[in-house]
Amino acid sequence: MSKKILITGGLGFIGTHSILKWYDLGWDITVIDNLFSNAIEPSHEIASKVTFINANILDVSWDDLPEFDMIWHLASP
């Protein structure tokens, strides 16, 4: 079973590079991003490697998300 990571603000500059790193290591990646200051669009090839949730992290129902082995909080313009 692969490990799971959540990256908030994951479509920003640092987040997109993080996606590539964790994807190469075989992790399952979930990204929450409200697309306010994203570096790539959800249709970009990098974003196709993740489960994408288009939302503000303050509006996410955390009870509906799976458990994660790691969370990287990058959602802060």
Secondary structure, 3 states (H helix, E strand, C coil): CCCEEEEECCCCHHHHHHHHHHHHCCCEEEEEECCCCCCCCCCCCHHHHCEEEECCHHHCCHHHCCCCCEEEECCCC
